[in-house]
């Protein structure tokens, strides 16, 4: 009887071929999934940048004018000082157009109602704050109204214009003359970064600066409360707490709290901190307390995971050389877990930075951010807004100018989030230790 030949290790049988083909398909599925994810990310970033970058520029009336001491005294001597400065602005615009050879005379209603509304107060505040500029040539970049901006940028065509309180058909000839003379132009809008919120009819003057300050003070509150409380609770539950039904119940509740919708924390903050404790409404202090409650479960879970990742041999070695339980945890385990703790904390802060619903419930809406706080204490207890709430408020307004501001605010918020994640990476590398 002839023995069957032994199969060679170099021979690929049918089962091996099938397994190799399955591995190749799985690898291809992974590459396709990553490509689709990157595609969606590119589309998202492109949409955000395309819609938000216009918020960082503004259509302005760039008027170079000289207000003499006589002009200033005459305006301040009027009963309606703002109207006097607006009349002075109209005169300067007509002087400029005449010097450029234009024969069109601009009336006051067009300038002060439709072109650059409510700018008399802006000019007056400038000279009140800078009296040394009286008699000097000053360039005013006055933000134009939304309809004027759309016409200048080409989004609004001449044939689409109908008479309204925002823009008249007869205004278009005047606009063309002003554009040809270089009086209407585009400039980088520093006010968007440093300014505050404005009324619903003035999107050009709206800024996110005050809301950035409100978010900053809120994050300070969250950092000062959530980090020590969360780390301390994690160390106790992971290293010192006995394993019984009570600690099991606490752990389950912490996991459940991490999945609770953020609006529930907003309702809790409204009931406890404002209605019961009578803390100031719309204050970053209250917003920080609410976000601290929401962030604590995330920090506790991430910190416990970091502590668990430290090998048990580290603890056993410390205890073996005579260290106490406390020394083993704080001198050996905690330093090794610190990179993960810091990473989880900053990621939790970044998540809290983007929350909107709880802030709306405690009154931190965009329209309250009309001025900067006077000091550190004022920054915590005075009414203010936050970046997500400001973005929501702008997106809810009907004017398309505020819609662009909302997209621009998203870019600012993303810059903050990317910065916080970069800090997390740097801290992780700084405190990383090998064992």
C-alpha positions in Angstrom: 0.0 0.0 0.0 1.4 3.4 -1.0 1.7 6.1 1.7 0.1 9.4 0.9 2.7 12.2 0.3 3.1 14.7 3.1 2.1 18.2 2.3 4.9 20.8 2.2 5.0 23.9 4.4 5.5 25.9 1.2 2.2 24.6 -0.3 -0.7 26.9 0.3 -3.8 24.9 0.8 -7.4 26.0 0.1 -8.1 26.8 3.8 -5.0 29.1 4.0 -6.0 30.8 0.8 -9.4 31.5 2.1 -8.0 32.8 5.4 -5.6 35.1 3.6 -8.3 36.4 1.3 -10.5 37.2 4.4 -7.6 39.1 6.0 -7.0 41.1 2.8 -10.8 42.0 2.7 -10.7 43.0 6.4 -7.7 45.2 5.7 -9.4 46.7 2.7 -12.6 47.4 4.8 -10.5 49.2 7.4 -8.7 51.4 4.7 -12.1 52.2 3.1 -13.6 53.2 6.5 -10.6 55.4 7.3 -10.9 57.0 3.9 -14.6 57.7 4.3 -13.9 59.2 7.8 -11.2 61.5 6.4 -13.5 62.5 3.5 -16.3 63.5 5.9 -13.7 65.4 8.0 -12.4 67.3 5.0 -15.9 68.1 3.9 -16.8 69.3 7.4 -13.7 71.5 7.7 -14.2 72.9 4.2 -17.8 73.8 4.9 -16.9 75.5 8.2 -14.0 77.5 6.7 -16.0 78.5 3.6 -18.9 79.7 5.7 -17.0 81.1 8.6 -14.0 82.9 7.2 -16.2 85.8 5.8 -17.0 86.6 9.5 -13.4 87.7 10.0 -13.7 90.3 7.3 -16.2 93.1 7.1 -17.5 95.5 4.4 -16.7 99.0 5.7 -17.0 102.6 4.8 -13.3 103.6 5.0 -13.6 107.4 5.4 -10.5 109.4 6.1 -11.6 112.7 7.7 -10.3 115.4 9.9 -12.6 116.7 12.7 -11.5 120.1 13.8 -11.8 121.5 17.3 -14.6 123.7 16.0 -16.5 120.7 14.6 -16.1 118.9 17.9 -17.2 121.8 20.0 -20.2 122.4 17.7 -21.3 118.7 18.0 -20.9 118.6 21.7 -22.9 121.8 22.1 -25.9 120.3 20.5 -28.8 118.8 22.5 -28.8 115.6 20.3 -25.0 115.0 20.2 -25.2 111.6 18.4 -27.3 113.2 15.6 -24.8 116.0 15.4 -22.0 113.6 14.8 -24.1 111.7 12.2 -24.6 115.0 10.3 -20.9 115.6 10.5 -20.3 112.2 9.0 -22.6 113.0 6.1 -20.8 116.2 5.4 -17.4 114.4 5.4 -18.7 111.8 3.0 -20.0 114.4 0.6 -16.7 116.3 0.9 -14.8 113.1 0.0 -17.0 112.3 -3.0 -16.8 115.9 -4.3 -13.0 115.7 -4.0 -13.1 112.6 -6.2 -15.0 114.4 -8.9 -18.5 112.9 -8.1 -21.6 115.0 -8.7 -23.8 112.9 -6.4 -24.8 114.3 -3.1 -25.6 111.8 -0.4 -28.5 112.5 1.9 -28.5 111.9 5.7 -31.2 109.2 5.7 -29.1 107.0 3.4 -25.9 107.3 5.4 -27.3 107.0 8.9 -30.3 104.7 8.3 -29.2 102.3 5.5 -25.4 102.5 4.9 -23.8 102.7 8.4 -26.6 102.8 11.0 -26.0 104.1 14.5 -22.4 105.3 13.9 -22.8 108.7 15.5 -22.2 107.3 18.9 -19.2 105.4 17.7 -17.5 108.5 16.4 -18.3 110.4 19.5 -16.9 107.7 21.8 -13.7 107.7 19.7 -13.0 111.4 20.2 -14.1 111.3 23.8 -11.5 108.5 24.4 -8.8 110.0 22.1 -9.0 113.8 22.4 -5.5 114.1 20.9 -6.9 113.0 17.5 -9.0 116.1 17.2 -7.6 118.1 14.3 -5.7 115.0 13.0 -6.5 113.0 9.9 -8.2 109.8 11.1 -9.4 106.8 9.0 -12.8 105.4 10.3 -13.7 101.9 9.2 -17.4 102.0 9.8 -19.2 98.6 9.3 -21.7 98.7 6.5 -25.2 97.2 6.9 -25.9 93.7 5.8 -27.7 94.6 2.5 -24.9 97.0 1.5 -22.4 94.3 2.3 -24.2 91.7 0.2 -24.5 94.1 -2.7 -20.8 95.0 -2.5 -19.8 91.3 -2.4 -22.1 90.4 -5.3 -24.5 88.2 -3.4 -27.3 90.8 -4.0 -27.9 91.8 -7.6 -29.3 95.1 -8.8 -32.4 93.5 -10.3 -33.2 91.7 -7.0 -33.3 95.0 -5.0 -36.7 96.3 -3.9 -37.5 99.4 -1.9 -37.4 98.7 1.8 -36.2 100.4 5.0 -32.9 98.5 4.6 -32.1 99.5 1.0 -33.7 101.6 -1.8 -33.3 101.1 -5.5 -32.2 104.7 -5.8 -29.4 104.0 -3.4 -27.6 101.7 -5.9 -26.3 104.5 -8.0 -24.8 106.2 -4.9 -23.3 102.9 -3.9 -21.7 102.4 -7.3 -20.1 105.9 -7.0 -18.8 105.2 -3.5 -17.4 101.8 -4.5 -15.7 103.4 -7.6 -14.2 106.1 -5.3 -12.8 103.5 -2.9 -15.0 104.6 -0.1 -16.6 101.1 0.4 -14.0 98.3 0.8 -13.3 95.1 2.8 -11.1 95.1 5.9 -10.2 92.5 8.5 -12.7 92.7 11.3 -10.8 92.8 14.6 -14.0 93.8 16.3 -15.3 90.2 15.7 -12.5 88.8 17.9 -12.4 91.6 20.5 -16.0 93.0 20.4 -19.2 92.2 22.1 -22.7 91.2 21.0 -24.9 93.9 19.4 -28.5 94.5 18.6 -30.4 92.4 16.1 -30.1 95.1 13.4 -26.3 95.5 13.5 -24.5 92.2 12.6 -21.5 94.1 11.3 -20.6 95.3 14.8 -21.1 92.0 16.6 -18.1 90.3 18.2 -17.4 87.2 20.2 -14.7 88.7 22.5 -16.9 89.0 25.7 -18.2 85.4 25.2 -14.6 84.1 25.0 -13.9 85.8 28.3 -17.0 84.2 29.8 -15.9 80.7 28.6 -12.5 81.4 30.0 -13.8 82.1 33.5 -16.1 79.1 33.3 -13.2 76.8 32.5 -11.3 78.1 35.4 -14.1 77.2 37.7 -14.4 73.7 36.1 -10.6 73.1 36.4 -10.4 74.2 40.0 -13.3 72.1 41.1 -13.5 69.1 38.8 -9.8 68.1 38.7 -9.1 67.8 42.5 -12.6 66.3 43.3 -12.5 63.9 40.4 -8.9 62.7 41.0 -9.5 62.4 44.7 -12.7 60.4 44.2 -11.0 58.1 41.6 -8.0 57.4 43.9 -10.3 56.5 46.8 -12.6 54.3 44.7 -9.8 52.5 42.9 -7.1 52.2 45.6 -8.7 52.5 49.1 -12.5 51.8 49.0 -13.7 48.4 50.1 -15.4 46.3 47.5 -19.0 46.0 48.7 -22.5 46.8 47.5 -22.2 50.5 48.4 -19.1 51.1 46.2 -20.6 49.0 43.4 -23.7 51.3 43.6 -21.5 54.4 43.5 -19.6 53.1 40.5 -22.8 52.2 38.6 -24.2 55.7 39.3 -21.0 57.4 38.1 -21.2 55.4 34.8 -24.9 56.4 34.5 -24.2 60.1 35.2 -21.7 60.1 32.3 -24.5 59.2 29.9 -27.1 61.7 31.3 -28.0 64.4 28.7 -26.4 67.7 29.4 -29.8 69.5 29.5 -30.6 67.6 32.7 -27.5 69.1 34.4 -28.8 72.5 33.2 -32.2 71.9 34.9 -30.3 70.8 38.1 -28.1 73.9 38.1 -31.2 76.1 37.6 -33.0 74.5 40.5 -30.0 74.2 42.9 -27.6 77.1 42.2 -30.0 79.8 41.1 -33.4 79.1 42.7 -32.2 77.5 45.9 -28.7 79.0 46.5 -29.6 82.3 44.9 -26.4 82.6 43.0 -26.3 85.3 40.3 -28.1 84.3 37.1 -26.1 84.2 33.8 -22.8 84.3 35.8 -19.8 82.2 34.7 -19.6 81.0 38.3 -22.9 79.2 37.9 -22.1 78.0 34.5 -18.8 76.6 35.8 -20.6 74.8 38.6 -23.1 73.2 36.2 -20.3 72.1 33.8 -18.3 70.8 36.8 -21.2 68.4 37.7 -21.4 67.3 34.1 -17.6 66.8 33.7 -16.9 65.0 37.0 -18.1 61.5 35.8 -15.9 61.8 32.7 -12.8 62.7 34.8 -13.5 60.0 37.3 -13.9 57.3 34.7 -10.7 58.3 32.8 -8.7 58.7 36.0 -9.7 55.2 37.2 -8.8 53.8 33.8 -5.3 55.4 34.1 -4.8 54.0 37.6 -5.8 50.6 36.5 -3.3 50.7 33.6 -0.4 50.9 36.1 0.9 47.3 36.6 0.2 45.7 40.0 3.9 44.9 40.2 4.5 48.6 40.9 2.3 48.5 43.9 3.7 45.2 45.1 7.3 46.4 44.8 6.6 49.6 46.7 4.8 47.7 49.5 7.6 45.1 49.5 10.3 47.7 50.3 8.3 49.0 53.3 6.2 51.8 51.7 2.7 52.3 53.2 -0.4 52.1 51.1 -0.6 55.9 50.9 3.1 56.1 49.8 2.7 53.4 47.2 -0.2 55.2 45.7 1.0 58.8 45.8 4.7 58.2 45.2 4.6 55.4 42.6 1.1 54.8 41.1 -0.1 58.3 40.7 3.0 59.7 38.9 2.7 56.9 36.4 -1.0 57.5 35.8 -0.6 61.3 35.6 -0.4 61.5 31.7 -3.7 59.7 31.4 -5.3 61.7 34.1 -4.3 65.0 32.5 -5.4 63.8 29.1 -8.8 62.8 30.4 -9.2 66.0 32.3 -8.5 68.2 29.4 -10.7 66.2 27.1 -13.5 66.6 29.7 -12.8 70.4 29.8 -13.0 70.5 26.0 -16.3 68.7 26.0 -17.6 71.1 28.6 -16.4 74.1 26.6 -18.7 73.1 23.7 -21.9 72.5 25.7 -24.8 74.8 25.0 -28.0 73.4 26.5 -27.2 73.8 30.2 -25.9 77.3 29.7 -29.1 78.4 28.0 -31.2 77.1 30.9 -29.2 79.2 33.4 -29.6 82.3 31.3 -26.1 82.6 29.7 -27.5 83.6 26.3 -25.7 85.7 23.8 -27.5 89.0 24.2 -26.2 89.5 27.8 -22.6 89.6 26.6 -22.6 93.3 25.8 -19.6 94.4 27.9 -16.4 93.1 29.4 -16.1 92.4 33.1 -14.4 95.0 35.2 -12.1 92.7 37.1 -11.5 89.1 38.1 -14.3 89.0 40.7 -16.6 90.6 38.2 -15.6 88.0 35.6 -17.0 85.3 37.8 -20.2 86.8 39.2 -21.4 89.3 36.5 -23.7 88.3 33.7 -21.9 87.1 30.7 -22.3 84.5 27.9 -20.1 81.7 26.5 -19.0 80.9 23.0 -21.5 78.0 22.4 -24.4 80.1 23.6 -23.3 83.1 21.6 -23.1 81.0 18.4 -26.6 79.6 19.1 -28.0 83.1 19.6 -26.5 84.3 16.3 -27.7 81.3 14.4 -31.2 81.8 15.6 -31.4 85.4 14.3 -32.9 86.0 10.9 -30.2 88.3 9.4 -27.8 86.5 7.2 -25.0 88.6 8.6 -25.4 86.9 12.0 -25.4 83.5 10.3 -21.9 84.2 9.0 -20.9 85.3 12.5 -22.2 82.0 13.9 -19.9 80.1 11.5 -17.0 82.4 12.4 -17.7 81.7 16.1 -17.5 77.9 15.4 -14.0 78.5 14.0 -13.0 80.4 17.1 -14.4 77.5 19.3 -12.6 74.9 17.2 -9.3 76.8 17.7 -9.8 76.7 21.4 -10.7 73.0 21.3 -7.6 72.2 19.2 -5.4 74.2 21.5 -6.7 72.3 24.6 -6.1 69.0 22.8 -2.6 70.1 21.9 -2.0 71.0 25.5 -3.2 67.5 26.5 -0.7 65.9 24.1 2.2 68.0 25.4 1.4 67.3 29.0 1.1 63.6 28.3 4.6 63.6 26.8 6.0 65.8 29.5 4.8 63.5 32.4 5.1 60.2 30.6 7.3 57.7 32.4 8.4 54.2 31.4 8.4 51.3 33.7 
